[in-house]
């Protein structure tokens, strides 16, 4: 607000500063568009703020107090920014353990191979593994839909086939947008996407021969953004509307109470009845699944059936001190099954690297 007032006064006094209006507009947009947009307005906001202090200082009768006042107000304006900078400690993109996994992957296969992963990890994967990716920090387009499908669909056959088709289509098309090429977007013979996936799961789609290896990269750090990843394929492409509302909740501070477990945010498990209370709703729990790494590094998984008609699955991850509460769609997703439970279909995938931090599977040819 101070900066905007100062900028308005600056434009009134010096009309040429109107050229900075687009930068100020981007800064205002950052209030709801995100922190990344503030950088455009910072220089002009700084000039505007100091000019406002200069104007206010002119009302001080004693001239000798004017510049000290400007300095004092400017210092007060700078202090929270300096404090933010000194406390803003950004962690590395990947941990040492994750980099070790990628370094191992670097020595598996060749540089023409592809790694299917969410776009957040595209650049680091390229850097550390010397392999190719389909989406990354600079490629945000329709292909997000395909990668989201691979990661969050409940069919591993669909994931394996789609991963292979996507990579081979990408290479054969001269690195064109895969979704547009595959579905013939905006062409007279445009492919019905829903029918395509029905036929894919029914083995009625020709899967191209493998010309290179395709790997699936599943990091633990993707857990927090899994609902967002799911959003990109949880849409009806004919209407653009969301298909459903999959349920995903993560808790790291479950609090046992008398006959109950409180997961926070109004989500409570009634142990004796096996009912999960979500706000004002009570829903039966299907099963409780526990996964834990033993001392030998092996993953042990146990299951307890609660209600045969249950809707939610409670996934207790002891090694991560985390509990995931999922509906069956999210629980059966490829990411949850293959990362947390190491449950993979041997017909379509084979494990390459399995660690608590990240897992790599190879798509079988």
PEBEL-V401564 format. One record per pair of residues at least 24 apart in sequence whose C-alpha atoms are under 7 Angstrom apart, sorted by sequence separation. I is the first residue (numbers start at 1). J is the second residue. D is the distance in whole Angstrom. If there is no record, write none. Layout:
i & j & d
I & J & D
I & J & D
This chain:
i & j & d
20 & 44 & 7
50 & 74 & 6
105 & 129 & 6
106 & 130 & 6
286 & 310 & 4
103 & 128 & 6
285 & 310 & 5
286 & 311 & 6
288 & 313 & 6
289 & 314 & 6
290 & 315 & 6
291 & 316 & 6
292 & 317 & 6
102 & 128 & 6
103 & 129 & 6
284 & 310 & 5
285 & 311 & 6
286 & 312 & 5
287 & 313 & 5
288 & 314 & 5
289 & 315 & 5
290 & 316 & 5
291 & 317 & 5
292 & 318 & 5
293 & 319 & 6
102 & 129 & 6
284 & 311 & 6
285 & 312 & 5
286 & 313 & 6
287 & 314 & 7
288 & 315 & 6
289 & 316 & 6
290 & 317 & 6
291 & 318 & 6
292 & 319 & 5
283 & 311 & 7
284 & 312 & 7
285 & 313 & 6
118 & 147 & 7
117 & 147 & 7
116 & 147 & 7
274 & 306 & 6
143 & 177 & 7
143 & 178 & 6
143 & 179 & 6
142 & 179 & 6
10 & 48 & 7
168 & 208 & 7
301 & 341 & 7
7 & 48 & 4
10 & 51 & 7
3 & 45 & 5
6 & 48 & 4
158 & 200 & 7
165 & 207 & 6
3 & 46 & 7
6 & 49 & 5
158 & 201 & 6
165 & 208 & 6
4 & 48 & 7
157 & 201 & 7
3 & 48 & 5
6 & 51 & 6
3 & 49 & 4
6 & 52 & 4
161 & 207 & 7
2 & 49 & 6
164 & 214 & 7
291 & 341 & 7
252 & 321 & 6
252 & 322 & 5
251 & 322 & 6
252 & 323 & 6
250 & 322 & 7
251 & 323 & 5
250 & 323 & 6
251 & 324 & 6
250 & 324 & 5
249 & 324 & 6
250 & 325 & 6
249 & 325 & 5
248 & 325 & 6
249 & 326 & 7
152 & 230 & 6
248 & 326 & 5
247 & 326 & 5
248 & 327 & 7
247 & 327 & 5
148 & 229 & 6
246 & 327 & 7
148 & 230 & 6
248 & 330 & 7
246 & 329 & 7
247 & 330 & 7
148 & 232 & 6
149 & 233 & 6
246 & 330 & 6
148 & 233 & 6
145 & 232 & 5
144 & 232 & 6
145 & 233 & 5
113 & 212 & 5
114 & 213 & 7
115 & 214 & 6
116 & 215 & 6
117 & 216 & 6
112 & 212 & 7
113 & 213 & 5
114 & 214 & 5
115 & 215 & 5
116 & 216 & 5
117 & 217 & 5
113 & 214 & 6
114 & 215 & 6
115 & 216 & 6
116 & 217 & 6
117 & 218 & 7
115 & 217 & 6
109 & 213 & 7
218 & 335 & 7
218 & 339 & 6
220 & 357 & 5
219 & 357 & 6
220 & 358 & 6
219 & 358 & 4
218 & 358 & 6
219 & 359 & 6
218 & 359 & 5
217 & 359 & 6
218 & 360 & 6
217 & 360 & 5
216 & 360 & 6
217 & 361 & 7
215 & 360 & 7
216 & 361 & 5
215 & 361 & 6
216 & 362 & 6
215 & 362 & 4
214 & 362 & 6
215 & 363 & 6
214 & 363 & 6
210 & 365 & 6
154 & 329 & 7
154 & 332 & 5
156 & 334 & 6
154 & 333 & 4
153 & 333 & 5
154 & 334 & 6
152 & 333 & 5
153 & 334 & 6
152 & 334 & 5
151 & 334 & 6
152 & 335 & 6
151 & 335 & 6
160 & 348 & 6
156 & 345 & 7
157 & 348 & 6
160 & 363 & 6
98 & 357 & 6
97 & 357 & 7
98 & 358 & 6
